[in-house]
Amino acid sequence: MNKYEIIIYWSEEDQSFIAEVPELPGCMVDGLTYQEALSNIEVIISEWIETAKELGRSIPKPKGRLMFA
């Protein structure tokens, strides 16, 4: 189960919902609906972690809710 914070927002420029995981650099996807973006990011989180393991890179531990100013 994913424990990373996921941020989902609407992008006028892309005309789609964008989902990103701040703790995993470069981990972001889009979707035509909110649910599609959420579903897509869950797949990409798994792939991001799998790729990091294959490359011997460290995988950040989930920090829970992040604070932004």
N, CA, C, O and CB atoms as a CASP TS submission, in Angstrom:
PFRMAT TS
TARGET T0000
AUTHOR 0000-0000-0000
METHOD Language model
MODEL 1
PARENT N/A
ATOM      1  N   MET     1       0.825  -1.190   0.000  1.00  0.00           N
ATOM      2  CA  MET     1       0.000   0.000   0.000  1.00  0.00           C
ATOM      3  C   MET     1       0.865   1.248   0.000  1.00  0.00           C
ATOM      4  O   MET     1       1.853   1.334   0.729  1.00  0.00           O
ATOM      5  CB  MET     1      -0.936   0.002   1.200  1.00  0.00           C
ATOM      6  N   ASN     2       0.488   2.200  -0.813  1.00  0.00           N
ATOM      7  CA  ASN     2       1.226   3.450  -0.931  1.00  0.00           C
ATOM      8  C   ASN     2       1.020   4.317   0.304  1.00  0.00           C
ATOM      9  O   ASN     2      -0.112   4.529   0.738  1.00  0.00           O
ATOM     10  CB  ASN     2       0.796   4.208  -2.189  1.00  0.00           C
ATOM     11  N   LYS     3       2.109   4.815   0.866  1.00  0.00           N
ATOM     12  CA  LYS     3       2.011   5.710   2.019  1.00  0.00           C
ATOM     13  C   LYS     3       2.618   7.076   1.719  1.00  0.00           C
ATOM     14  O   LYS     3       2.802   7.887   2.627  1.00  0.00           O
ATOM     15  CB  LYS     3       2.703   5.089   3.230  1.00  0.00           C
ATOM     16  N   TYR     4       2.925   7.331   0.468  1.00  0.00           N
ATOM     17  CA  TYR     4       3.481   8.619   0.078  1.00  0.00           C
ATOM     18  C   TYR     4       2.367   9.637  -0.142  1.00  0.00           C
ATOM     19  O   TYR     4       1.266   9.291  -0.570  1.00  0.00           O
ATOM     20  CB  TYR     4       4.335   8.476  -1.190  1.00  0.00           C
ATOM     21  N   GLU     5       2.670  10.879   0.153  1.00  0.00           N
ATOM     22  CA  GLU     5       1.701  11.943  -0.098  1.00  0.00           C
ATOM     23  C   GLU     5       1.549  12.133  -1.608  1.00  0.00           C
ATOM     24  O   GLU     5       2.535  12.168  -2.343  1.00  0.00           O
ATOM     25  CB  GLU     5       2.141  13.275   0.589  1.00  0.00           C
ATOM     26  N   ILE     6       0.312  12.253  -2.051  1.00  0.00           N
ATOM     27  CA  ILE     6       0.006  12.486  -3.464  1.00  0.00           C
ATOM     28  C   ILE     6      -0.717  13.820  -3.566  1.00  0.00           C
ATOM     29  O   ILE     6      -1.698  14.061  -2.861  1.00  0.00           O
ATOM     30  CB  ILE     6      -0.863  11.319  -4.071  1.00  0.00           C
ATOM     31  N   ILE     7      -0.234  14.674  -4.434  1.00  0.00           N
ATOM     32  CA  ILE     7      -0.884  15.956  -4.685  1.00  0.00           C
ATOM     33  C   ILE     7      -1.521  15.882  -6.064  1.00  0.00           C
ATOM     34  O   ILE     7      -0.854  15.563  -7.048  1.00  0.00           O
ATOM     35  CB  ILE     7       0.133  17.153  -4.587  1.00  0.00           C
ATOM     36  N   ILE     8      -2.816  16.178  -6.129  1.00  0.00           N
ATOM     37  CA  ILE     8      -3.537  16.148  -7.402  1.00  0.00           C
ATOM     38  C   ILE     8      -4.150  17.526  -7.629  1.00  0.00           C
ATOM     39  O   ILE     8      -4.801  18.081  -6.745  1.00  0.00           O
ATOM     40  CB  ILE     8      -4.642  15.028  -7.412  1.00  0.00           C
ATOM     41  N   TYR     9      -3.934  18.068  -8.822  1.00  0.00           N
ATOM     42  CA  TYR     9      -4.477  19.384  -9.154  1.00  0.00           C
ATOM     43  C   TYR     9      -4.823  19.449 -10.639  1.00  0.00           C
ATOM     44  O   TYR     9      -4.315  18.668 -11.443  1.00  0.00           O
ATOM     45  CB  TYR     9      -3.472  20.500  -8.784  1.00  0.00           C
ATOM     46  N   TRP    10      -5.685  20.382 -10.983  1.00  0.00           N
ATOM     47  CA  TRP    10      -6.092  20.599 -12.363  1.00  0.00           C
ATOM     48  C   TRP    10      -5.097  21.521 -13.045  1.00  0.00           C
ATOM     49  O   TRP    10      -4.711  22.543 -12.478  1.00  0.00           O
ATOM     50  CB  TRP    10      -7.514  21.185 -12.434  1.00  0.00           C
ATOM     51  N   SER    11      -4.679  21.176 -14.253  1.00  0.00           N
ATOM     52  CA  SER    11      -3.779  22.002 -15.055  1.00  0.00           C
ATOM     53  C   SER    11      -4.542  22.539 -16.263  1.00  0.00           C
ATOM     54  O   SER    11      -4.917  21.780 -17.157  1.00  0.00           O
ATOM     55  CB  SER    11      -2.524  21.189 -15.507  1.00  0.00           C
ATOM     56  N   GLU    12      -4.766  23.833 -16.283  1.00  0.00           N
ATOM     57  CA  GLU    12      -5.421  24.452 -17.445  1.00  0.00           C
ATOM     58  C   GLU    12      -4.577  24.245 -18.699  1.00  0.00           C
ATOM     59  O   GLU    12      -5.096  23.939 -19.772  1.00  0.00           O
ATOM     60  CB  GLU    12      -5.656  25.965 -17.202  1.00  0.00           C
ATOM     61  N   GLU    13      -3.276  24.419 -18.542  1.00  0.00           N
ATOM     62  CA  GLU    13      -2.359  24.293 -19.682  1.00  0.00           C
ATOM     63  C   GLU    13      -2.449  22.916 -20.333  1.00  0.00           C
ATOM     64  O   GLU    13      -2.461  22.804 -21.559  1.00  0.00           O
ATOM     65  CB  GLU    13      -0.922  24.559 -19.234  1.00  0.00           C
ATOM     66  N   ASP    14      -2.511  21.869 -19.509  1.00  0.00           N
ATOM     67  CA  ASP    14      -2.552  20.496 -20.017  1.00  0.00           C
ATOM     68  C   ASP    14      -3.966  19.980 -20.213  1.00  0.00           C
ATOM     69  O   ASP    14      -4.172  18.942 -20.842  1.00  0.00           O
ATOM     70  CB  ASP    14      -1.815  19.581 -19.081  1.00  0.00           C
ATOM     71  N   GLN    15      -4.944  20.705 -19.672  1.00  0.00           N
ATOM     72  CA  GLN    15      -6.342  20.277 -19.716  1.00  0.00           C
ATOM     73  C   GLN    15      -6.504  18.869 -19.145  1.00  0.00           C
ATOM     74  O   GLN    15      -7.202  18.023 -19.703  1.00  0.00           O
ATOM     75  CB  GLN    15      -6.871  20.325 -21.157  1.00  0.00           C
ATOM     76  N   SER    16      -5.834  18.650 -18.011  1.00  0.00           N
ATOM     77  CA  SER    16      -5.924  17.355 -17.339  1.00  0.00           C
ATOM     78  C   SER    16      -5.558  17.519 -15.866  1.00  0.00           C
ATOM     79  O   SER    16      -5.033  18.552 -15.451  1.00  0.00           O
ATOM     80  CB  SER    16      -4.997  16.309 -18.021  1.00  0.00           C
ATOM     81  N   PHE    17      -5.843  16.490 -15.096  1.00  0.00           N
ATOM     82  CA  PHE    17      -5.440  16.465 -13.698  1.00  0.00           C
ATOM     83  C   PHE    17      -4.002  15.968 -13.630  1.00  0.00           C
ATOM     84  O   PHE    17      -3.632  15.025 -14.330  1.00  0.00           O
ATOM     85  CB  PHE    17      -6.393  15.564 -12.846  1.00  0.00           C
ATOM     86  N   ILE    18      -3.202  16.596 -12.797  1.00  0.00           N
ATOM     87  CA  ILE    18      -1.813  16.213 -12.596  1.00  0.00           C
ATOM     88  C   ILE    18      -1.692  15.638 -11.186  1.00  0.00           C
ATOM     89  O   ILE    18      -2.173  16.233 -10.222  1.00  0.00           O
ATOM     90  CB  ILE    18      -0.843  17.433 -12.807  1.00  0.00           C
ATOM     91  N   ALA    19      -1.051  14.486 -11.076  1.00  0.00           N
ATOM     92  CA  ALA    19      -0.780  13.870  -9.783  1.00  0.00           C
ATOM     93  C   ALA    19       0.727  13.762  -9.626  1.00  0.00           C
ATOM     94  O   ALA    19       1.427  13.294 -10.525  1.00  0.00           O
ATOM     95  CB  ALA    19      -1.467  12.467  -9.657  1.00  0.00           C
ATOM     96  N   GLU    20       1.220  14.203  -8.468  1.00  0.00           N
ATOM     97  CA  GLU    20       2.655  14.103  -8.232  1.00  0.00           C
ATOM     98  C   GLU    20       2.935  13.674  -6.806  1.00  0.00           C
ATOM     99  O   GLU    20       2.123  13.870  -5.902  1.00  0.00           O
ATOM    100  CB  GLU    20       3.342  15.432  -8.527  1.00  0.00           C
ATOM    101  N   VAL    21       4.113  13.079  -6.629  1.00  0.00           N
ATOM    102  CA  VAL    21       4.562  12.605  -5.322  1.00  0.00           C
ATOM    103  C   VAL    21       5.836  13.373  -4.991  1.00  0.00           C
ATOM    104  O   VAL    21       6.908  13.042  -5.497  1.00  0.00           O
ATOM    105  CB  VAL    21       4.804  11.037  -5.310  1.00  0.00           C
ATOM    106  N   PRO    22       5.725  14.407  -4.138  1.00  0.00           N
ATOM    107  CA  PRO    22       6.879  15.260  -3.856  1.00  0.00           C
ATOM    108  C   PRO    22       8.100  14.517  -3.316  1.00  0.00           C
ATOM    109  O   PRO    22       9.230  14.944  -3.552  1.00  0.00           O
ATOM    110  CB  PRO    22       6.483  16.308  -2.883  1.00  0.00           C
ATOM    111  N   GLU    23       7.895  13.425  -2.603  1.00  0.00           N
ATOM    112  CA  GLU    23       9.012  12.696  -1.996  1.00  0.00           C
ATOM    113  C   GLU    23       9.784  11.829  -2.997  1.00  0.00           C
ATOM    114  O   GLU    23      10.891  11.376  -2.705  1.00  0.00           O
ATOM    115  CB  GLU    23       8.497  11.828  -0.874  1.00  0.00           C
ATOM    116  N   LEU    24       9.195  11.600  -4.177  1.00  0.00           N
ATOM    117  CA  LEU    24       9.852  10.779  -5.201  1.00  0.00           C
ATOM    118  C   LEU    24      10.114  11.670  -6.416  1.00  0.00           C
ATOM    119  O   LEU    24       9.219  11.860  -7.239  1.00  0.00           O
ATOM    120  CB  LEU    24       8.971   9.523  -5.593  1.00  0.00           C
ATOM    121  N   PRO    25      11.318  12.215  -6.542  1.00  0.00           N
ATOM    122  CA  PRO    25      11.628  13.170  -7.619  1.00  0.00           C
ATOM    123  C   PRO    25      11.231  12.658  -9.005  1.00  0.00           C
ATOM    124  O   PRO    25      11.589  11.551  -9.409  1.00  0.00           O
ATOM    125  CB  PRO    25      13.111  13.491  -7.608  1.00  0.00           C
ATOM    126  N   GLY    26      10.487  13.494  -9.713  1.00  0.00           N
ATOM    127  CA  GLY    26      10.080  13.153 -11.073  1.00  0.00           C
ATOM    128  C   GLY    26       8.877  12.242 -11.152  1.00  0.00           C
ATOM    129  O   GLY    26       8.465  11.878 -12.254  1.00  0.00           O
ATOM    130  N   CYS    27       8.301  11.861 -10.036  1.00  0.00           N
ATOM    131  CA  CYS    27       7.171  10.943 -10.024  1.00  0.00           C
ATOM    132  C   CYS    27       5.878  11.741 -10.186  1.00  0.00           C
ATOM    133  O   CYS    27       5.329  12.265  -9.217  1.00  0.00           O
ATOM    134  CB  CYS    27       7.148  10.106  -8.712  1.00  0.00           C
ATOM    135  N   MET    28       5.405  11.822 -11.433  1.00  0.00           N
ATOM    136  CA  MET    28       4.166  12.537 -11.717  1.00  0.00           C
ATOM    137  C   MET    28       3.515  11.992 -12.973  1.00  0.00           C
ATOM    138  O   MET    28       4.189  11.478 -13.866  1.00  0.00           O
ATOM    139  CB  MET    28       4.428  14.038 -11.863  1.00  0.00           C
ATOM    140  N   VAL    29       2.200  12.111 -13.030  1.00  0.00           N
ATOM    141  CA  VAL    29       1.419  11.632 -14.174  1.00  0.00           C
ATOM    142  C   VAL    29       0.251  12.580 -14.394  1.00  0.00           C
ATOM    143  O   VAL    29       0.019  13.508 -13.619  1.00  0.00           O
ATOM    144  CB  VAL    29       0.915  10.168 -13.947  1.00  0.00           C
ATOM    145  N   ASP    30      -0.476  12.320 -15.470  1.00  0.00           N
ATOM    146  CA  ASP    30      -1.706  13.082 -15.690  1.00  0.00           C
ATOM    147  C   ASP    30      -2.856  12.117 -15.919  1.00  0.00           C
ATOM    148  O   ASP    30      -2.660  10.908 -16.047  1.00  0.00           O
ATOM    149  CB  ASP    30      -1.557  14.053 -16.892  1.00  0.00           C
ATOM    150  N   GLY    31      -4.054  12.672 -15.968  1.00  0.00           N
ATOM    151  CA  GLY    31      -5.252  11.879 -16.220  1.00  0.00           C
ATOM    152  C   GLY    31      -6.383  12.802 -16.614  1.00  0.00           C
ATOM    153  O   GLY    31      -6.421  13.961 -16.201  1.00  0.00           O
ATOM    154  N   LEU    32      -7.302  12.294 -17.411  1.00  0.00           N
ATOM    155  CA  LEU    32      -8.440  13.109 -17.841  1.00  0.00           C
ATOM    156  C   LEU    32      -9.417  13.366 -16.707  1.00  0.00           C
ATOM    157  O   LEU    32     -10.157  14.349 -16.730  1.00  0.00           O
ATOM    158  CB  LEU    32      -9.162  12.436 -18.992  1.00  0.00           C
ATOM    159  N   THR    33      -9.419  12.467 -15.695  1.00  0.00           N
ATOM    160  CA  THR    33     -10.266  12.652 -14.520  1.00  0.00           C
ATOM    161  C   THR    33      -9.385  12.551 -13.277  1.00  0.00           C
ATOM    162  O   THR    33      -8.248  12.081 -13.331  1.00  0.00           O
ATOM    163  CB  THR    33     -11.428  11.595 -14.479  1.00  0.00           C
ATOM    164  N   TYR    34      -9.942  13.004 -12.162  1.00  0.00           N
ATOM    165  CA  TYR    34      -9.251  12.909 -10.884  1.00  0.00           C
ATOM    166  C   TYR    34      -8.927  11.446 -10.579  1.00  0.00           C
ATOM    167  O   TYR    34      -7.805  11.119 -10.194  1.00  0.00           O
ATOM    168  CB  TYR    34     -10.106  13.528  -9.752  1.00  0.00           C
ATOM    169  N   GLN    35      -9.916  10.575 -10.754  1.00  0.00           N
ATOM    170  CA  GLN    35      -9.729   9.151 -10.477  1.00  0.00           C
ATOM    171  C   GLN    35      -8.676   8.517 -11.385  1.00  0.00           C
ATOM    172  O   GLN    35      -7.897   7.670 -10.947  1.00  0.00           O
ATOM    173  CB  GLN    35     -11.048   8.417 -10.633  1.00  0.00           C
ATOM    174  N   GLU    36      -8.662   8.930 -12.642  1.00  0.00           N
ATOM    175  CA  GLU    36      -7.663   8.391 -13.572  1.00  0.00           C
ATOM    176  C   GLU    36      -6.259   8.816 -13.143  1.00  0.00           C
ATOM    177  O   GLU    36      -5.328   8.012 -13.179  1.00  0.00           O
ATOM    178  CB  GLU    36      -7.949   8.865 -15.020  1.00  0.00           C
ATOM    179  N   ALA    37      -6.108  10.069 -12.740  1.00  0.00           N
ATOM    180  CA  ALA    37      -4.800  10.548 -12.282  1.00  0.00           C
ATOM    181  C   ALA    37      -4.360   9.771 -11.038  1.00  0.00           C
ATOM    182  O   ALA    37      -3.195   9.391 -10.922  1.00  0.00           O
ATOM    183  CB  ALA    37      -4.849  12.071 -11.980  1.00  0.00           C
ATOM    184  N   LEU    38      -5.286   9.537 -10.114  1.00  0.00           N
ATOM    185  CA  LEU    38      -4.970   8.787  -8.897  1.00  0.00           C
ATOM    186  C   LEU    38      -4.579   7.347  -9.228  1.00  0.00           C
ATOM    187  O   LEU    38      -3.608   6.826  -8.679  1.00  0.00           O
ATOM    188  CB  LEU    38      -6.167   8.801  -7.931  1.00  0.00           C
ATOM    189  N   SER    39      -5.314   6.718 -10.102  1.00  0.00           N
ATOM    190  CA  SER    39      -5.007   5.347 -10.512  1.00  0.00           C
ATOM    191  C   SER    39      -3.639   5.278 -11.198  1.00  0.00           C
ATOM    192  O   SER    39      -2.845   4.377 -10.929  1.00  0.00           O
ATOM    193  CB  SER    39      -6.104   4.811 -11.455  1.00  0.00           C
ATOM    194  N   ASN    40      -3.378   6.237 -12.084  1.00  0.00           N
ATOM    195  CA  ASN    40      -2.098   6.270 -12.809  1.00  0.00           C
ATOM    196  C   ASN    40      -0.919   6.477 -11.866  1.00  0.00           C
ATOM    197  O   ASN    40       0.126   5.850 -12.041  1.00  0.00           O
ATOM    198  CB  ASN    40      -2.114   7.379 -13.862  1.00  0.00           C
ATOM    199  N   ILE    41      -1.071   7.350 -10.863  1.00  0.00           N
ATOM    200  CA  ILE    41       0.063   7.629  -9.980  1.00  0.00           C
ATOM    201  C   ILE    41       0.386   6.417  -9.118  1.00  0.00           C
ATOM    202  O   ILE    41       1.549   6.202  -8.776  1.00  0.00           O
ATOM    203  CB  ILE    41      -0.232   8.847  -9.092  1.00  0.00           C
ATOM    204  N   GLU    42      -0.613   5.625  -8.761  1.00  0.00           N
ATOM    205  CA  GLU    42      -0.343   4.423  -7.975  1.00  0.00           C
ATOM    206  C   GLU    42       0.537   3.444  -8.756  1.00  0.00           C
ATOM    207  O   GLU    42       1.419   2.806  -8.183  1.00  0.00           O
ATOM    208  CB  GLU    42      -1.659   3.744  -7.569  1.00  0.00           C
ATOM    209  N   VAL    43       0.298   3.330 -10.047  1.00  0.00           N
ATOM    210  CA  VAL    43       1.132   2.474 -10.902  1.00  0.00           C
ATOM    211  C   VAL    43       2.542   3.048 -10.997  1.00  0.00           C
ATOM    212  O   VAL    43       3.524   2.313 -10.889  1.00  0.00           O
ATOM    213  CB  VAL    43       0.511   2.334 -12.318  1.00  0.00           C
ATOM    214  N   ILE    44       2.639   4.357 -11.199  1.00  0.00           N
ATOM    215  CA  ILE    44       3.950   4.993 -11.387  1.00  0.00           C
ATOM    216  C   ILE    44       4.778   4.957 -10.106  1.00  0.00           C
ATOM    217  O   ILE    44       6.000   4.831 -10.172  1.00  0.00           O
ATOM    218  CB  ILE    44       3.777   6.443 -11.853  1.00  0.00           C
ATOM    219  N   ILE    45       4.135   5.066  -8.938  1.00  0.00           N
ATOM    220  CA  ILE    45       4.879   4.943  -7.678  1.00  0.00           C
ATOM    221  C   ILE    45       5.553   3.573  -7.611  1.00  0.00           C
ATOM    222  O   ILE    45       6.733   3.476  -7.273  1.00  0.00           O
ATOM    223  CB  ILE    45       3.935   5.148  -6.452  1.00  0.00           C
ATOM    224  N   SER    46       4.817   2.532  -7.927  1.00  0.00           N
ATOM    225  CA  SER    46       5.389   1.176  -7.915  1.00  0.00           C
ATOM    226  C   SER    46       6.541   1.050  -8.903  1.00  0.00           C
ATOM    227  O   SER    46       7.576   0.464  -8.587  1.00  0.00           O
ATOM    228  CB  SER    46       4.310   0.136  -8.241  1.00  0.00           C
ATOM    229  N   GLU    47       6.359   1.599 -10.099  1.00  0.00           N
ATOM    230  CA  GLU    47       7.413   1.537 -11.115  1.00  0.00           C
ATOM    231  C   GLU    47       8.625   2.364 -10.700  1.00  0.00           C
ATOM    232  O   GLU    47       9.763   1.966 -10.948  1.00  0.00           O
ATOM    233  CB  GLU    47       6.883   2.028 -12.468  1.00  0.00           C
ATOM    234  N   TRP    48       8.384   3.519 -10.067  1.00  0.00           N
ATOM    235  CA  TRP    48       9.482   4.378  -9.609  1.00  0.00           C
ATOM    236  C   TRP    48      10.330   3.606  -8.600  1.00  0.00           C
ATOM    237  O   TRP    48      11.557   3.593  -8.694  1.00  0.00           O
ATOM    238  CB  TRP    48       8.936   5.703  -8.976  1.00  0.00           C
ATOM    239  N   ILE    49       9.670   2.963  -7.635  1.00  0.00           N
ATOM    240  CA  ILE    49      10.373   2.210  -6.597  1.00  0.00           C
ATOM    241  C   ILE    49      11.105   1.014  -7.194  1.00  0.00           C
ATOM    242  O   ILE    49      12.247   0.740  -6.825  1.00  0.00           O
ATOM    243  CB  ILE    49       9.390   1.741  -5.516  1.00  0.00           C
ATOM    244  N   GLU    50      10.466   0.309  -8.102  1.00  0.00           N
ATOM    245  CA  GLU    50      11.085  -0.844  -8.766  1.00  0.00           C
ATOM    246  C   GLU    50      12.353  -0.427  -9.518  1.00  0.00           C
ATOM    247  O   GLU    50      13.386  -1.091  -9.430  1.00  0.00           O
ATOM    248  CB  GLU    50      10.085  -1.506  -9.740  1.00  0.00           C
ATOM    249  N   THR    51      12.258   0.675 -10.253  1.00  0.00           N
ATOM    250  CA  THR    51      13.409   1.174 -11.020  1.00  0.00           C
ATOM    251  C   THR    51      14.536   1.607 -10.087  1.00  0.00           C
ATOM    252  O   THR    51      15.703   1.312 -10.348  1.00  0.00           O
ATOM    253  CB  THR    51      12.989   2.354 -11.923  1.00  0.00           C
ATOM    254  N   ALA    52      14.199   2.301  -9.006  1.00  0.00           N
ATOM    255  CA  ALA    52      15.220   2.726  -8.046  1.00  0.00           C
ATOM    256  C   ALA    52      15.956   1.513  -7.466  1.00  0.00           C
ATOM    257  O   ALA    52      17.177   1.545  -7.316  1.00  0.00           O
ATOM    258  CB  ALA    52      14.580   3.556  -6.911  1.00  0.00           C
ATOM    259  N   LYS    53      15.229   0.460  -7.145  1.00  0.00           N
ATOM    260  CA  LYS    53      15.848  -0.762  -6.621  1.00  0.00           C
ATOM    261  C   LYS    53      16.790  -1.369  -7.648  1.00  0.00           C
ATOM    262  O   LYS    53      17.910  -1.757  -7.315  1.00  0.00           O
ATOM    263  CB  LYS    53      14.774  -1.785  -6.220  1.00  0.00           C
ATOM    264  N   GLU    54      16.333  -1.453  -8.912  1.00  0.00           N
ATOM    265  CA  GLU    54      17.159  -2.030  -9.977  1.00  0.00           C
ATOM    266  C   GLU    54      18.451  -1.243 -10.183  1.00  0.00           C
ATOM    267  O   GLU    54      19.489  -1.821 -10.504  1.00  0.00           O
ATOM    268  CB  GLU    54      16.371  -2.081 -11.283  1.00  0.00           C
ATOM    269  N   LEU    55      18.384   0.085  -9.996  1.00  0.00           N
ATOM    270  CA  LEU    55      19.550   0.943 -10.204  1.00  0.00           C
ATOM    271  C   LEU    55      20.379   1.111  -8.931  1.00  0.00           C
ATOM    272  O   LEU    55      21.400   1.798  -8.942  1.00  0.00           O
ATOM    273  CB  LEU    55      19.107   2.304 -10.710  1.00  0.00           C
ATOM    274  N   GLY    56      19.945   0.488  -7.840  1.00  0.00           N
ATOM    275  CA  GLY    56      20.680   0.581  -6.586  1.00  0.00           C
ATOM    276  C   GLY    56      20.558   1.942  -5.913  1.00  0.00           C
ATOM    277  O   GLY    56      21.413   2.316  -5.110  1.00  0.00           O
ATOM    278  N   ARG    57      19.513   2.677  -6.229  1.00  0.00           N
ATOM    279  CA  ARG    57      19.307   3.996  -5.631  1.00  0.00           C
ATOM    280  C   ARG    57      18.500   3.881  -4.348  1.00  0.00           C
ATOM    281  O   ARG    57      17.732   2.939  -4.154  1.00  0.00           O
ATOM    282  CB  ARG    57      18.602   4.934  -6.618  1.00  0.00           C
ATOM    283  N   SER    58      18.694   4.866  -3.479  1.00  0.00           N
ATOM    284  CA  SER    58      17.944   4.838  -2.221  1.00  0.00           C
ATOM    285  C   SER    58      16.487   5.240  -2.472  1.00  0.00           C
ATOM    286  O   SER    58      16.180   6.025  -3.369  1.00  0.00           O
ATOM    287  CB  SER    58      18.596   5.782  -1.172  1.00  0.00           C
ATOM    288  N   ILE    59      15.622   4.684  -1.664  1.00  0.00           N
ATOM    289  CA  ILE    59      14.189   4.958  -1.770  1.00  0.00           C
ATOM    290  C   ILE    59      13.782   5.705  -0.507  1.00  0.00           C
ATOM    291  O   ILE    59      13.904   5.172   0.596  1.00  0.00           O
ATOM    292  CB  ILE    59      13.347   3.630  -1.956  1.00  0.00           C
ATOM    293  N   PRO    60      13.299   6.936  -0.660  1.00  0.00           N
ATOM    294  CA  PRO    60      12.905   7.708   0.520  1.00  0.00           C
ATOM    295  C   PRO    60      11.787   7.017   1.291  1.00  0.00           C
ATOM    296  O   PRO    60      10.879   6.426   0.707  1.00  0.00           O
ATOM    297  CB  PRO    60      12.464   9.113   0.112  1.00  0.00           C
ATOM    298  N   LYS    61      11.874   7.105   2.607  1.00  0.00           N
ATOM    299  CA  LYS    61      10.790   6.589   3.448  1.00  0.00           C
ATOM    300  C   LYS    61       9.640   7.583   3.399  1.00  0.00           C
ATOM    301  O   LYS    61       9.880   8.791   3.389  1.00  0.00           O
ATOM    302  CB  LYS    61      11.268   6.353   4.927  1.00  0.00           C
ATOM    303  N   PRO    62       8.396   7.111   3.368  1.00  0.00           N
ATOM    304  CA  PRO    62       7.264   8.029   3.386  1.00  0.00           C
ATOM    305  C   PRO    62       7.269   8.867   4.664  1.00  0.00           C
ATOM    306  O   PRO    62       7.443   8.337   5.761  1.00  0.00           O
ATOM    307  CB  PRO    62       5.942   7.254   3.260  1.00  0.00           C
ATOM    308  N   LYS    63       7.080  10.163   4.513  1.00  0.00           N
ATOM    309  CA  LYS    63       7.088  11.069   5.661  1.00  0.00           C
ATOM    310  C   LYS    63       5.690  11.414   6.139  1.00  0.00           C
ATOM    311  O   LYS    63       5.515  12.065   7.169  1.00  0.00           O
ATOM    312  CB  LYS    63       7.827  12.335   5.315  1.00  0.00           C
ATOM    313  N   GLY    64       4.693  10.971   5.379  1.00  0.00           N
ATOM    314  CA  GLY    64       3.341  11.361   5.728  1.00  0.00           C
ATOM    315  C   GLY    64       3.042  12.736   5.141  1.00  0.00           C
ATOM    316  O   GLY    64       3.633  13.122   4.132  1.00  0.00           O
ATOM    317  N   ARG    65       2.147  13.461   5.753  1.00  0.00           N
ATOM    318  CA  ARG    65       1.741  14.768   5.254  1.00  0.00           C
ATOM    319  C   ARG    65       2.914  15.748   5.287  1.00  0.00           C
ATOM    320  O   ARG    65       3.573  15.918   6.313  1.00  0.00           O
ATOM    321  CB  ARG    65       0.566  15.313   6.078  1.00  0.00           C
ATOM    322  N   LEU    66       3.157  16.386   4.145  1.00  0.00           N
ATOM    323  CA  LEU    66       4.203  17.389   4.046  1.00  0.00           C
ATOM    324  C   LEU    66       3.606  18.765   4.313  1.00  0.00           C
ATOM    325  O   LEU    66       2.418  18.985   4.074  1.00  0.00           O
ATOM    326  CB  LEU    66       4.883  17.343   2.659  1.00  0.00           C
ATOM    327  N   MET    67       4.393  19.657   4.788  1.00  0.00           N
ATOM    328  CA  MET    67       3.943  21.020   5.057  1.00  0.00           C
ATOM    329  C   MET    67       4.518  21.956   4.018  1.00  0.00           C
ATOM    330  O   MET    67       5.722  21.949   3.766  1.00  0.00           O
ATOM    331  CB  MET    67       4.348  21.470   6.473  1.00  0.00           C
ATOM    332  N   PHE    68       3.661  22.763   3.415  1.00  0.00           N
ATOM    333  CA  PHE    68       4.111  23.751   2.428  1.00  0.00           C
ATOM    334  C   PHE    68       3.692  25.124   2.913  1.00  0.00           C
ATOM    335  O   PHE    68       2.610  25.277   3.482  1.00  0.00           O
ATOM    336  CB  PHE    68       3.525  23.456   1.003  1.00  0.00           C
ATOM    337  N   ALA    69       4.536  26.128   2.696  1.00  0.00           N
ATOM    338  CA  ALA    69       4.207  27.502   3.080  1.00  0.00           C
ATOM    339  C   ALA    69       3.435  28.183   1.969  1.00  0.00           C
ATOM    340  O   ALA    69       3.064  29.350   2.101  1.00  0.00           O
ATOM    341  CB  ALA    69       5.478  28.301   3.412  1.00  0.00           C
TER
END
